[in-house]
Structure formats: C-alpha cells, structure tokens
Amino acid sequence: MLGDLSGLRDRILADLAAASTLEALEALRVSALGKKGSLTAAFSALRDLSPEDKRAAGQEVNAVKLVIEDALAVRSQILNDQALQEQIKAQTLDMTLPPVAMGLGRRHPLSRTLDDIVALFARQGFVLHHGPDVEDDEHNFGALNFPAHHPARQMHDTFYVDQRDANGQPMLLRTHTSCVQIHALKGATLPARILAAGRTYRCDSDQTHTPMFHQVEGVVIEDGITMGHLRGCLETFLANFFERDRVDIRFRPSYFPFTEPSAEVDIRCRRDANGIVIGEGDDWLEVLGCGMIHPHVLTACGLDATRHQGFAFGLGVERLAMLKYGISDLRMFFQNDGRWLGHYGFVG
C-alpha cells in the first residue's frame, strides 16, 4: 500500500525546513529519496497496484517527489549561502589592528624607487603631472608623431578598450607616459619642466617584461636648451639615484618618433659573479632613452617649433629598481610574496 502520501510529504517538508546543516540536509535526502528511502518505497509499492490504479498513484507519487526535490534545492541554497557568509566573516581582516612583527606594511620596492626618482628630479625643478590611464589615439600616438602604420598601434602591442573617442577611434590603455607631456604642454607657461610618472600597459610578458609596468617621462622646454643640458640633467640624476659621486654615461644614436635627434643612454658598469656594479668598470649598460623634442610634437602642443626647443627622456622604473637592488626577474615585483621583500632587505 502507498499509505498517506500527503502526510509523508508534509513530514519530509517539515524536516527539510528544520535542517540546520548541509550534512543534516543530505541525510534527509537519503532517507526520502535514497534506495531505501520512504518515497522510494512508495514507488516500489506501485507494482502491486492494478494498471488502472497504478497510473493515478504514479502521478501522485511523482508530484510529491517534485515538491520534495524543489524544497531540497531551496534549502540547500539557503544553507550554502549561510556557510559562505560564515566563511567570509571568519576570514575578515580587521584593518584597525596594529601590524605584527612579520614586517607587514613595508614599502614595495617599486613604490620606493618611484618616490626616489620623483624626488631627485624635483631637485632639478621638475613638476610632477598626472594623466589618464585610458587614452585616445591622438594623445598616445598622433601628437607624438607616430605614423599611421607604426607597429606600436597594432593590437599585438597595444591594449584597446571597448570605448571610442570623439573622432570614433578606439580608446586604449596608454603604452607610455609620453602622452602626459601632450596634456601638460597644451597651454603651459614657459619655460617648463614637466615630469610624468605612472602605470603603462603593453601586450608583453616574460622575465624582463610585464603587461603593466611603470615609466617616468621628463620634458624641459627652455630657451637655448641643448643636448648638453640633457646630458648634464641625466648624469646628475643617475649619480644621485645609484648613490655614486659621479657616473659615466654615453649617448648612442637611436630612433623615437617624438624626438630628433634621439639617443639611448648607456651607463658605465662592471659585471662580476655577484651581479652588476654601476659606475665603474669597462662595460656599458643601457638604462633609458632620450632626445630633443621633435618639432611636430611641439606643434601638436600648440607651441611654435621655430621659437621653442626642448628635450625629453623616458625611463622604466622596474628596470632601474632591478639594477639598484640586484633583482633578476621582473615578475618577482608582482608575486605578492612578503618573504621576497625581506630577502632583498626592504625593511623601511
């Protein structure tokens, strides 16, 4: 006999509503729908009925089963949500607690290096400027004299976003801080010493490249400015940054769309078993790029290129940090391992 299906349904539903843990809920599921469950027994009893009674009784038992399965799903979701909230509550970190003695709260070497660079150039009269991380094509490429076919504009080098500028061109994550000088020079009071620092983005990732990295860009617009002034500016900065009395640097001819002439800057160094020693030896190491600002860039900023002249330089913060602190793999900066900070002695 099938027994009182309505009473069985109500008892099971009441037990499910009272279940306070997922384990208890699973036990109730087995007791009702398992191989030896009470509802399974009702299904087994159908075979003893006549064909006429079996059809009606089967529909009734199926209806009860569907109600119970729905109740199980609802109660399971409620208990899962409760368990998740308890887990979140247990893992909450009280940020008002004082730091423990493990060294939490140390400055990251990139923050330290970036602050040092900005401070050293501030001594030379540079004023820090900020620009947007999401740029338009004109500020990131066009005004900086990048030709339309330049490979840096391609998607394999640049991150484009689902947003368009006023001209219908796709917006992008800035590939350098050079675009900040375009914002800063438009309407600027001359003479000007501009410093731009921040995150930049390119499609690249290996031991010496990451998709997000940091750059510092410097621009000087002054009457009578020359490559000699540029060299003196960089020599002063590099000597102070690497904490040397003086450093030897050399310019190698290079090409950048936004400067002419352009140069790569090498610094004298010595390589031995312990790494690279800056400021001595017979070897050379590239550290940054620079040049005199291209007339097209001055014109794009609203300046008269026949009257004004200036220089610009750009450097990678991660590269200088690696050289100063002897870090061999760029990816280590972004692994969030506190032991790494202690290993390299970043205690302040």
C-alpha positions in Angstrom: 0.0 0.0 0.0 1.1 3.5 -0.7 -0.1 4.9 2.6 -0.7 8.5 3.4 1.3 10.4 0.7 0.1 13.8 1.9 1.2 13.1 5.4 4.6 11.7 4.2 5.1 14.8 2.1 4.3 17.2 5.0 6.6 15.3 7.4 9.5 15.4 4.9 9.0 19.1 4.1 8.9 19.9 7.8 12.2 18.0 8.4 13.8 19.8 5.5 12.8 23.2 6.8 14.3 22.4 10.2 17.6 21.1 8.8 20.4 23.4 10.0 23.4 22.0 8.3 24.2 20.6 4.8 25.1 17.3 6.4 21.6 17.0 8.0 20.0 18.0 4.7 21.9 15.3 2.9 20.8 12.7 5.5 17.2 13.7 4.9 17.6 13.5 1.2 18.8 9.9 1.5 16.1 9.0 4.0 13.4 10.2 1.5 14.9 9.6 -2.0 17.7 7.1 -1.4 17.5 3.4 -2.3 15.7 2.6 1.0 14.0 6.0 1.3 10.4 6.4 2.3 9.4 7.9 -1.1 11.3 5.3 -2.9 9.3 2.7 -1.1 6.1 4.3 -2.3 7.4 4.0 -5.9 8.2 0.3 -5.2 4.6 -0.2 -4.0 3.2 0.8 -7.4 4.0 -2.6 -8.8 1.4 -4.1 -6.6 -1.4 -2.0 -8.0 -3.7 -2.7 -10.9 -2.9 -0.9 -14.2 -5.8 1.5 -13.7 -4.7 2.5 -10.1 -1.0 2.5 -11.0 -1.4 5.4 -13.4 -3.1 7.7 -11.0 -1.0 6.7 -8.0 2.2 7.1 -10.0 1.2 10.7 -10.9 0.6 11.4 -7.2 3.9 10.0 -6.1 5.8 11.9 -8.8 4.1 15.1 -7.7 5.3 14.5 -4.1 8.8 13.8 -5.4 8.9 17.0 -7.4 7.8 19.1 -4.3 10.4 17.4 -2.2 13.2 18.0 -4.8 12.3 21.6 -5.1 12.3 22.0 -1.3 15.7 20.3 -1.1 17.2 22.7 -3.7 15.8 25.8 -1.9 17.0 24.7 1.5 20.4 23.7 0.1 20.9 27.1 -1.5 19.9 28.8 1.8 22.4 26.6 3.8 25.2 27.2 1.2 24.7 30.9 1.4 24.8 30.8 5.2 28.0 28.8 5.1 29.6 31.2 2.7 28.7 34.2 4.9 30.2 32.4 7.9 33.4 31.7 5.9 33.6 35.4 4.8 33.0 36.5 8.4 35.7 34.2 9.7 38.2 35.4 7.1 37.6 39.1 7.6 40.8 41.1 8.4 40.5 43.9 10.9 42.5 46.6 9.3 42.5 48.6 12.6 44.7 46.1 14.2 48.4 47.1 14.6 50.9 45.4 12.3 52.6 42.2 13.6 56.3 41.6 13.7 56.4 39.8 10.4 57.1 43.0 8.6 53.7 43.7 7.2 53.3 47.2 5.8 56.8 47.6 4.2 57.0 49.8 1.2 57.2 47.9 -2.1 60.5 48.4 -3.9 58.6 49.9 -6.9 56.9 52.5 -4.7 60.3 53.2 -3.1 62.0 53.6 -6.4 59.3 55.7 -8.0 59.3 58.1 -5.0 63.1 58.3 -5.1 63.0 59.2 -8.9 60.4 61.8 -8.5 62.2 63.4 -5.5 65.5 63.5 -7.4 64.1 65.2 -10.4 62.2 67.6 -8.1 65.6 68.9 -7.0 66.2 69.9 -10.6 63.0 71.9 -10.8 60.7 69.3 -12.4 57.0 69.4 -11.5 55.0 66.2 -11.4 52.0 65.8 -13.7 49.4 63.0 -14.0 47.4 61.8 -16.9 44.6 59.3 -17.6 45.4 55.6 -17.9 42.8 55.2 -20.7 43.9 57.4 -23.6 42.8 58.4 -27.1 44.8 57.7 -30.2 45.7 61.3 -30.7 47.4 61.8 -27.3 49.1 58.4 -27.2 50.3 58.2 -30.8 49.2 61.0 -33.2 50.5 64.1 -31.3 53.7 62.1 -30.5 54.5 61.8 -34.3 53.8 58.1 -34.6 53.0 57.3 -38.2 49.7 55.6 -39.0 51.5 52.3 -39.9 53.7 52.2 -36.8 53.7 48.7 -35.3 53.0 50.1 -31.8 49.5 50.9 -32.9 48.7 47.3 -33.6 46.7 45.1 -31.3 49.6 42.7 -30.7 51.4 45.6 -28.9 48.6 47.7 -27.5 45.5 47.0 -25.3 42.4 48.6 -26.9 39.2 49.0 -24.9 35.5 49.0 -25.8 35.3 52.7 -25.9 35.7 55.3 -28.6 36.9 58.9 -28.6 35.1 61.9 -30.2 36.6 61.0 -33.6 35.3 57.5 -33.4 38.7 56.0 -32.8 39.1 53.2 -30.2 40.4 54.2 -26.8 43.4 52.3 -25.4 45.5 51.8 -22.2 48.4 54.2 -22.5 51.6 52.5 -23.8 53.9 55.1 -22.3 53.8 58.2 -20.1 54.9 60.3 -23.0 51.2 61.2 -23.7 51.1 63.1 -20.4 53.5 65.7 -21.9 50.9 66.5 -24.6 48.3 67.2 -21.9 50.8 69.2 -19.8 52.3 71.3 -22.6 49.0 72.5 -24.1 48.6 75.9 -22.6 51.6 75.6 -20.3 53.5 78.6 -19.1 57.1 78.5 -20.5 59.8 77.8 -19.5 58.5 74.4 -18.3 60.0 71.3 -16.6 57.5 68.5 -16.6 57.7 65.1 -15.0 55.1 62.3 -15.7 55.1 59.1 -13.7 52.7 56.2 -13.5 51.5 52.9 -14.9 51.7 52.0 -18.6 50.5 48.9 -20.5 51.7 46.8 -23.4 51.0 43.2 -24.6 54.2 41.7 -23.4 55.2 39.2 -20.6 58.5 37.5 -19.8 61.4 37.7 -17.5 62.1 41.3 -18.4 58.6 42.5 -19.5 55.2 42.6 -17.8 51.8 43.7 -19.3 51.7 46.5 -16.8 54.8 48.5 -15.8 55.8 51.9 -14.6 57.5 54.7 -16.5 58.8 58.2 -15.8 58.9 60.8 -18.5 60.7 64.1 -18.3 60.3 67.2 -20.6 62.1 70.5 -20.5 61.2 73.5 -22.7 63.6 76.4 -22.2 65.3 78.9 -24.5 68.7 77.8 -25.7 68.3 74.2 -24.4 70.7 71.7 -26.0 71.7 68.0 -25.8 74.5 69.1 -23.5 71.9 70.3 -20.9 70.1 66.9 -21.4 73.3 65.0 -20.7 74.0 67.1 -17.5 70.5 66.5 -16.3 70.7 62.7 -16.7 74.3 62.5 -15.3 73.1 64.3 -12.1 70.1 62.1 -11.7 71.9 58.8 -12.3 74.7 59.6 -9.9 72.3 60.5 -7.2 70.0 57.5 -7.9 72.8 55.0 -7.8 74.4 56.8 -4.9 77.7 57.5 -6.7 79.9 60.6 -6.6 79.8 60.5 -10.4 78.8 58.2 -13.3 80.0 57.9 -16.8 77.3 57.8 -19.5 77.3 57.7 -23.3 74.7 58.5 -25.9 74.1 56.1 -28.8 72.1 57.3 -31.8 68.6 55.8 -31.8 65.1 56.5 -33.1 62.0 57.6 -31.3 59.1 59.2 -33.3 58.8 62.0 -30.8 62.4 63.1 -30.5 65.0 64.2 -33.1 67.9 63.5 -32.7 67.3 60.5 -30.4 69.6 58.6 -28.2 69.9 55.5 -26.0 71.7 56.2 -22.8 74.3 53.7 -21.5 75.9 53.8 -18.1 79.4 52.5 -17.3 79.3 49.3 -15.2 81.2 46.2 -14.2 79.8 42.7 -14.3 81.1 40.0 -11.9 79.9 36.9 -10.2 77.9 39.0 -7.7 76.0 40.9 -10.4 76.4 44.4 -11.9 78.3 47.2 -10.3 77.2 50.6 -11.6 79.7 53.5 -12.1 82.9 51.6 -12.6 84.5 49.0 -15.0 84.8 48.8 -18.7 81.3 47.6 -19.7 78.2 49.6 -20.6 74.5 49.0 -19.8 71.5 50.7 -21.4 69.3 52.5 -18.8 67.0 54.9 -20.7 66.1 56.8 -23.9 66.1 60.5 -24.7 66.4 63.2 -27.3 65.4 66.7 -28.5 61.7 67.1 -28.8 60.5 66.7 -32.4 59.1 69.9 -34.0 55.9 68.0 -34.9 55.3 67.3 -31.2 55.8 70.9 -30.3 53.3 72.0 -33.0 50.8 69.4 -31.7 51.0 71.0 -28.3 50.3 74.4 -29.7 53.9 75.7 -29.5 55.8 77.5 -32.2 58.6 75.0 -33.2 60.6 77.8 -34.8 60.8 79.6 -31.4 60.8 76.9 -28.8 63.0 73.9 -28.2 63.4 71.3 -25.6 64.5 67.8 -24.6 62.7 64.7 -23.3 63.7 61.4 -21.7 61.9 58.3 -20.6 62.9 55.5 -18.2 61.5 52.3 -16.8 61.0 52.3 -13.1 61.2 48.5 -12.8 64.5 48.4 -14.8 66.2 50.9 -12.5 64.9 49.1 -9.4 66.3 45.8 -10.7 69.7 47.4 -11.3 69.8 49.2 -8.0 68.7 46.3 -5.8 70.1 43.3 -7.8 66.7 41.8 -8.7 67.0 39.3 -11.6 63.4 38.6 -12.6 60.9 41.4 -13.3 57.9 39.2 -12.5 59.0 39.0 -8.8 57.7 42.5 -8.3 54.1 41.3 -8.8 54.1 38.0 -6.9 52.9 39.5 -3.6 55.2 37.4 -1.5 56.3 39.1 1.7 59.3 36.9 2.1 60.7 38.4 -1.1 60.7 41.9 0.4 62.7 40.6 3.4 65.1 38.7 1.1 66.1 41.9 -0.7 66.3 44.0 2.5 63.3 46.3 2.0 62.7 47.0 5.7 61.6 50.6 5.6 
